[in-house]
Amino acid sequence: MTMRTSHLNTTLGILVLSTVAYGQSEPSTGLALKAWLAQDSNQRPELAGQTFATAPLTKREAGIAHQMLWDDLREALRPEREAELKAEAITIGDHKLRFDVKDYGKQSLYISMHGGGGTRPEINDQQWENQTKLYKVKDGYYVSPRAPGDTWDLWHKAHIDPLFDRLIENFIIVNGIDPNKVYVLGYSAGGDGAFQLAPRMADRWAAAAMMAGHPGDAMPDNLRNIGFSLHMGGQDAAYKRNEHAAEWKIKLADLKSADPEGYAHEVQIYEDKGHWMDKKDASAIPWMAKFTRDPHPKKVVWDQDSVTHDRFYWLSMAPGSTNKDQRVVASIEGQSIRLEEVNGGVGLLTILLNDAMLDLDQEVTIEQGDLQLFKGKVPRTIQALLSTLTQRPDPTQQYSAKVTVSPVNR
């Protein structure tokens, strides 16, 4: 693919990175990045081998480099992502996600999952069609995907996460939605999906809503930094949905009591309603809309599910090192990162950093109990910026510095 370069002109025109700041006589990091980006993407040498990639940046320089890299990546990805939105379909490997889009505004994205499950494809198609008209949003794109399969666990499968990641990325890259205004919801089997995907992809959402679903083995701990709305008919006894909803009401209240700054939630159990709640659950839409994601929350609770992830907010593990039941609880206080809990076989843990989280011109400490795992300044680098951006094309969750530590599992 040929990389566009004209979009770089304005940004590059204001980029003047001082060589004095680095004590180098070679061309500045900014000019080196400009030259690297100006090359055809297929001809660029590996960034890891370039001296400028690891040269320390000032806060201002990191901000400019961030914008340059994001502009470049967005323009490179745009043609393919525009085609996917036009086709209303995304294919990754053997799995195809079709989706319907209704445009109620430009700022937000709502992903709304249909019910059905282990039944004939035409029944699930009917459920999908119903979901496309079930809710309306005040401002945003209302997107109803058709599950790639027809099994009972429509939205549980591991292939759903990368498909939803891609869907979110497409609306960021092409339509310019606010990455901090993305929401997920679902009804019946789609509610099952909300129970599963709201926690395990919590760092993507501002808020989530579950309607008439079953939690399975899902747990609410990862919901610490998003809003979660639960709606259930009190007479919805199939699979003990109503009983599980009552249990989650207690779980969420307990988490909120123990951590008052987190776990914003509402639980609505309509005692006289069954599986169909006569659209009372539609109140979840304006409730969710009040929430905006904090891309760098001061505290993160990360429990790995049966579908694991390499990254969660500003925490990262190496591919292949993740396992179900790993748990990390980490918080930021001033210039310190505190690992409050680490267990389940967590190996190396990478802390992703930027100036929105703390002052990278000062020393940073990483502590676990009485152990000091790291202390020192962490340089901002182009390599860190690009690696975190290409891993997740979200300009609000890009990091200019990173530190890897080896915590103790307890």
C-alpha positions as CSV (number, residue, x, y, z in Angstrom):
1,M,0.0,0.0,0.0
2,T,1.3,3.5,-0.9
3,M,1.5,5.9,2.0
4,R,0.1,9.3,1.5
5,T,2.4,12.1,2.5
6,S,0.7,15.4,1.6
7,H,-1.2,15.3,4.9
8,L,2.1,15.6,6.8
9,N,3.0,19.0,5.4
10,T,1.2,21.2,8.0
11,T,2.3,19.2,11.0
12,L,5.9,18.8,9.7
13,G,6.0,22.5,9.0
14,I,5.7,23.3,12.7
15,L,8.0,20.6,13.9
16,V,11.3,22.0,15.1
17,L,12.9,19.5,17.5
18,S,16.1,20.9,19.1
19,T,19.2,18.9,18.5
20,V,20.7,20.7,21.6
21,A,18.1,18.9,23.7
22,Y,19.6,15.6,22.8
23,G,23.2,16.7,22.7
24,Q,23.4,15.3,19.1
25,S,25.2,16.7,16.1
26,E,23.1,14.6,13.7
27,P,19.8,15.8,12.2
28,S,17.1,16.3,14.8
29,T,14.7,13.5,15.7
30,G,11.9,15.5,14.1
31,L,13.6,15.8,10.8
32,A,14.6,12.1,10.9
33,L,11.0,11.1,11.6
34,K,9.8,13.4,8.8
35,A,12.2,11.7,6.4
36,W,11.1,8.2,7.6
37,L,7.4,9.0,7.2
38,A,8.0,10.5,3.7
39,Q,9.1,7.2,2.4
40,D,6.7,4.7,0.8
41,S,5.4,2.5,3.6
42,N,6.6,-0.6,1.8
43,Q,10.1,0.8,1.5
44,R,10.6,2.2,5.1
45,P,13.3,0.5,7.1
46,E,12.3,-1.1,10.4
47,L,11.7,1.6,13.0
48,A,13.5,-0.4,15.6
49,G,16.8,-0.1,13.8
50,Q,16.6,3.7,13.6
51,T,18.6,5.8,16.1
52,F,15.9,8.5,16.2
53,A,13.3,6.0,17.3
54,T,14.8,5.8,20.8
55,A,16.1,9.4,21.2
56,P,14.4,11.0,24.2
57,L,11.7,13.6,23.5
58,T,10.4,16.5,25.4
59,K,6.7,16.7,26.3
60,R,6.0,19.1,23.4
61,E,8.0,17.0,20.9
62,A,6.2,13.8,22.0
63,G,2.9,15.6,21.4
64,I,3.8,16.7,17.9
65,A,5.3,13.2,17.0
66,H,2.1,11.6,18.3
67,Q,0.0,13.7,15.9
68,M,2.3,13.0,13.0
69,L,2.3,9.2,13.6
70,W,-1.5,9.2,14.0
71,D,-2.1,11.2,10.9
72,D,0.2,8.9,8.9
73,L,-1.4,5.7,10.2
74,R,-5.0,7.0,9.8
75,E,-4.4,7.9,6.2
76,A,-2.7,4.6,5.5
77,L,-5.6,2.6,6.9
78,R,-8.4,4.8,5.6
79,P,-9.0,3.2,2.2
80,E,-9.4,-0.3,3.5
81,R,-11.5,0.8,6.5
82,E,-13.8,3.0,4.3
83,A,-14.4,-0.1,2.1
84,E,-15.4,-2.1,5.1
85,L,-17.8,0.5,6.3
86,K,-19.3,0.9,2.8
87,A,-19.8,-2.9,2.6
88,E,-21.1,-3.0,6.2
89,A,-19.0,-6.1,6.7
90,I,-15.7,-7.0,8.4
91,T,-13.9,-10.3,7.8
92,I,-11.0,-11.5,10.0
93,G,-9.8,-15.0,9.2
94,D,-12.8,-17.3,8.9
95,H,-15.2,-15.0,10.6
96,K,-17.4,-12.3,9.0
97,L,-19.2,-9.6,10.9
98,R,-22.0,-7.9,9.0
99,F,-23.6,-4.8,10.6
100,D,-26.4,-2.3,10.1
101,V,-25.7,1.4,10.7
102,K,-28.1,4.1,11.6
103,D,-26.7,7.6,11.8
104,Y,-28.2,9.8,14.6
105,G,-25.2,12.0,14.9
106,K,-21.4,12.0,14.6
107,Q,-19.9,11.9,18.0
108,S,-20.6,8.5,19.6
109,L,-20.8,4.9,18.7
110,Y,-23.3,2.4,20.1
111,I,-22.8,-1.3,19.4
112,S,-26.1,-3.2,19.9
113,M,-26.1,-7.0,20.0
114,H,-29.1,-9.1,19.0
115,G,-30.6,-12.1,20.7
116,G,-31.3,-15.6,19.4
117,G,-28.5,-18.1,19.7
118,G,-28.5,-21.8,19.0
119,T,-31.1,-21.9,16.4
120,R,-31.7,-21.6,12.6
121,P,-29.8,-18.8,10.8
122,E,-33.1,-17.3,9.7
123,I,-34.3,-16.9,13.3
124,N,-31.0,-15.1,14.2
125,D,-31.4,-13.0,11.1
126,Q,-34.9,-12.0,12.4
127,Q,-33.5,-11.2,15.8
128,W,-30.8,-9.1,14.1
129,E,-33.4,-7.2,12.1
130,N,-35.4,-6.5,15.3
131,Q,-32.3,-5.2,17.1
132,T,-31.6,-2.7,14.3
133,K,-34.9,-1.0,15.3
134,L,-35.0,-1.7,19.0
135,Y,-33.4,1.5,20.3
136,K,-32.7,5.0,19.1
137,V,-29.8,7.2,20.3
138,K,-29.7,11.0,20.6
139,D,-26.3,11.5,19.2
140,G,-24.1,8.9,17.5
141,Y,-24.0,5.9,15.2
142,Y,-26.2,3.0,16.3
143,V,-24.6,-0.1,14.9
144,S,-26.3,-3.5,15.1
145,P,-23.9,-6.3,14.1
146,R,-25.0,-9.8,13.0
147,A,-23.2,-12.4,15.0
148,P,-20.8,-14.4,12.8
149,G,-22.3,-17.8,14.0
150,D,-25.5,-19.4,15.1
151,T,-24.5,-21.1,18.3
152,W,-25.9,-20.4,21.8
153,D,-22.8,-18.4,22.7
154,L,-23.2,-15.9,19.8
155,W,-21.2,-13.1,21.4
156,H,-18.9,-15.2,23.8
157,K,-16.5,-16.4,21.1
158,A,-12.9,-15.3,21.0
159,H,-13.2,-14.0,17.5
160,I,-15.8,-11.3,18.6
161,D,-13.2,-9.2,20.4
162,P,-10.9,-8.5,17.4
163,L,-14.0,-8.0,15.2
164,F,-15.4,-5.4,17.6
165,D,-12.0,-3.8,17.9
166,R,-11.9,-3.4,14.2
167,L,-15.4,-2.0,14.1
168,I,-14.5,0.6,16.7
169,E,-11.3,1.5,14.8
170,N,-13.1,2.0,11.6
171,F,-15.5,4.5,13.1
172,I,-12.5,6.4,14.6
173,I,-10.4,6.3,11.5
174,V,-13.1,7.1,8.9
175,N,-15.9,8.8,10.7
176,G,-13.9,10.6,13.4
177,I,-16.0,9.5,16.4
178,D,-14.8,10.3,19.9
179,P,-13.0,7.2,21.0
180,N,-14.1,8.0,24.6
181,K,-17.8,7.8,23.6
182,V,-18.2,4.2,22.6
183,Y,-20.9,2.0,24.2
184,V,-22.0,-1.6,24.0
185,L,-25.4,-3.1,24.8
186,G,-27.4,-6.2,24.0
187,Y,-30.7,-8.0,24.6
188,S,-31.3,-11.7,25.5
189,A,-28.4,-13.6,24.0
190,G,-27.1,-10.1,23.2
191,G,-27.4,-9.4,26.9
192,D,-25.3,-12.5,27.5
193,G,-22.7,-10.9,25.3
194,A,-22.9,-7.6,27.3
195,F,-22.2,-9.6,30.5
196,Q,-19.1,-11.1,28.8
197,L,-17.8,-8.2,26.7
198,A,-18.4,-5.3,29.0
199,P,-15.8,-6.6,31.5
200,R,-13.2,-8.2,29.2
201,M,-13.2,-5.2,26.8
202,A,-13.9,-2.6,29.5
203,D,-11.0,-0.3,28.4
204,R,-12.8,0.2,25.1
205,W,-16.2,1.4,26.5
206,A,-17.5,4.5,28.2
207,A,-20.5,2.4,29.5
208,A,-22.4,-0.8,28.8
209,A,-25.9,-2.0,29.2
210,M,-27.2,-5.6,29.7
211,M,-30.8,-6.4,28.9
212,A,-32.4,-9.8,29.8
213,G,-29.3,-11.8,29.5
214,H,-27.4,-14.5,31.5
215,P,-23.9,-13.8,32.9
216,G,-22.5,-17.3,32.6
217,D,-19.0,-17.2,34.2
218,A,-18.6,-13.4,33.8
219,M,-17.5,-11.3,36.7
220,P,-17.9,-7.6,37.2
221,D,-14.5,-6.6,38.6
222,N,-13.1,-5.1,35.4
223,L,-16.1,-2.7,35.2
224,R,-14.4,-0.4,37.7
225,N,-14.0,2.6,35.3
226,I,-17.1,2.4,33.2
227,G,-20.8,2.8,33.7
228,F,-22.8,-0.5,33.8
229,S,-26.6,-0.6,33.4
230,L,-28.5,-3.9,34.1
231,H,-32.2,-4.4,33.1
232,M,-34.2,-7.5,33.9
233,G,-37.8,-8.7,34.1
234,G,-38.5,-9.9,37.6
235,Q,-40.5,-12.8,36.0
236,D,-37.7,-13.8,33.6
237,A,-37.0,-17.1,35.2
238,A,-35.6,-19.0,32.2
239,Y,-32.0,-20.0,33.0
240,K,-32.5,-18.2,36.3
241,R,-31.9,-14.9,34.6
242,N,-33.8,-13.0,37.3
243,E,-31.9,-14.7,40.1
244,H,-28.5,-13.9,38.5
245,A,-29.6,-10.3,38.0
246,A,-30.4,-10.0,41.7
247,E,-27.0,-11.5,42.5
248,W,-25.2,-9.0,40.2
249,K,-27.1,-6.2,41.9
250,I,-25.4,-7.3,45.2
251,K,-22.0,-7.8,43.6
252,L,-22.0,-4.4,42.0
253,A,-23.1,-2.7,45.2
254,D,-20.4,-4.5,47.2
255,L,-17.7,-3.4,44.7
256,K,-19.0,0.2,44.8
257,S,-19.0,0.1,48.6
258,A,-15.4,-1.1,48.7
259,D,-14.2,1.3,46.0
260,P,-16.5,4.4,46.0
261,E,-14.7,6.1,43.2
262,G,-15.4,3.3,40.8
263,Y,-18.2,0.9,39.7
264,A,-20.9,3.4,38.6
265,H,-23.9,1.3,37.9
266,E,-27.7,1.1,37.9
267,V,-29.8,-2.1,38.3
268,Q,-33.5,-2.0,37.2
269,I,-35.5,-5.2,37.9
270,Y,-39.1,-4.8,36.6
271,E,-40.9,-7.1,39.0
272,D,-44.0,-7.5,36.8
273,K,-42.2,-8.1,33.5
274,G,-40.9,-11.3,31.9
275,H,-38.3,-11.6,29.1
276,W,-39.8,-8.7,27.3
277,M,-39.7,-5.5,29.3
278,D,-42.0,-3.4,27.1
279,K,-39.1,-1.1,26.2
280,K,-38.6,0.1,29.8
281,D,-35.0,-0.9,29.3
282,A,-34.6,1.8,26.7
283,S,-33.8,4.1,29.6
284,A,-30.3,2.6,29.6
285,I,-29.5,4.6,26.4
286,P,-29.6,8.1,28.0
287,W,-28.1,6.7,31.2
288,M,-25.1,5.4,29.3
289,A,-24.7,8.6,27.3
290,K,-23.8,10.5,30.4
291,F,-20.5,8.6,30.6
292,T,-17.2,9.5,28.9
293,R,-14.4,7.0,29.0
294,D,-11.3,8.0,31.0
295,P,-8.5,6.4,28.7
296,H,-6.0,6.6,31.6
297,P,-7.8,5.9,34.8
298,K,-5.9,6.3,38.1
299,K,-6.8,2.7,39.1
300,V,-7.2,-0.4,37.0
301,V,-8.6,-3.8,37.9
302,W,-7.7,-6.4,35.2
303,D,-8.9,-9.9,35.5
304,Q,-8.2,-12.2,32.6
305,D,-11.2,-14.1,31.3
306,S,-11.2,-17.3,29.2
307,V,-10.7,-14.9,26.3
308,T,-7.5,-13.1,27.2
309,H,-6.1,-9.8,26.1
310,D,-2.5,-8.5,25.9
311,R,-3.4,-5.0,26.9
312,F,-5.9,-3.3,29.3
313,Y,-5.8,0.5,29.6
314,W,-2.1,1.2,30.6
315,L,-1.1,-2.3,31.5
316,S,0.3,-4.8,29.0
317,M,1.5,-8.4,28.9
318,A,3.6,-10.1,26.2
319,P,1.6,-12.0,23.6
320,G,1.5,-15.7,24.6
321,S,2.0,-14.9,28.3
322,T,-1.7,-14.4,29.2
323,N,-3.8,-16.9,31.0
324,K,-7.3,-17.1,32.5
325,D,-7.5,-16.0,36.1
326,Q,-4.5,-13.7,36.0
327,R,-5.2,-10.6,38.0
328,V,-3.6,-7.2,38.3
329,V,-4.8,-4.3,40.3
330,A,-2.7,-1.2,39.8
331,S,-3.0,2.5,40.7
332,I,-1.3,5.8,40.2
333,E,-0.6,8.2,43.0
334,G,1.5,11.2,42.2
335,Q,4.7,9.8,40.5
336,S,4.2,6.3,41.8
337,I,2.6,3.3,40.2
338,R,1.4,0.8,42.8
339,L,0.8,-2.8,42.1
340,E,-1.8,-3.6,44.7
341,E,-2.6,-7.1,43.6
342,V,-0.7,-9.5,41.3
343,N,-1.6,-13.2,41.1
344,G,-2.5,-16.0,38.8
345,G,0.8,-16.4,37.1
346,V,1.5,-13.0,35.8
347,G,5.0,-12.8,34.3
348,L,6.5,-9.7,32.9
349,L,4.2,-6.7,33.2
350,T,4.6,-3.6,31.1
351,I,3.4,-0.2,32.4
352,L,2.5,2.2,29.6
353,L,3.0,5.9,30.4
354,N,2.3,9.3,29.1
355,D,2.1,12.9,30.4
356,A,-1.6,12.7,31.0
357,M,-0.9,10.2,33.7
358,L,2.1,11.7,35.5
359,D,5.1,14.0,34.9
360,L,7.6,12.2,32.7
361,D,10.2,14.9,33.3
362,Q,10.4,13.6,36.9
363,E,11.4,10.2,38.3
364,V,8.8,7.5,38.3
365,T,8.6,4.7,40.9
366,I,6.9,1.3,40.5
367,E,6.2,-0.4,43.8
368,Q,4.6,-3.6,45.0
369,G,4.1,-3.6,48.7
370,D,7.5,-3.0,50.2
371,L,9.3,-3.9,47.0
372,Q,10.6,-1.1,44.6
373,L,10.5,-2.7,41.2
374,F,11.6,0.5,39.4
375,K,12.8,4.0,40.1
376,G,14.0,6.5,37.5
377,K,13.1,8.7,34.6
378,V,11.4,7.0,31.7
379,P,12.2,8.6,28.3
380,R,9.5,9.5,25.9
381,T,10.3,7.9,22.5
382,I,8.9,7.6,19.0
383,Q,9.3,3.9,19.2
384,A,6.9,3.7,22.2
385,L,4.4,6.0,20.6
386,L,4.3,4.0,17.4
387,S,4.2,0.6,19.0
388,T,1.2,1.5,21.2
389,L,-0.6,3.2,18.3
390,T,-0.2,0.4,15.9
391,Q,-1.2,-2.1,18.6
392,R,-4.4,-0.1,19.0
393,P,-5.3,2.7,16.5
394,D,-6.9,5.0,19.1
395,P,-5.2,8.4,19.4
396,T,-6.4,8.9,23.0
397,Q,-4.7,5.6,24.2
398,Q,-1.3,6.2,22.9
399,Y,1.7,6.1,25.2
400,S,5.1,7.8,24.8
401,A,7.0,5.7,27.4
402,K,7.0,2.2,28.9
403,V,8.6,0.2,31.7
404,T,8.6,-3.5,32.0
405,V,8.8,-5.1,35.5
406,S,8.7,-8.5,37.0
407,P,6.1,-8.5,39.8
408,V,5.8,-11.1,42.5
409,N,2.6,-13.2,42.4
410,R,1.0,-13.5,45.8
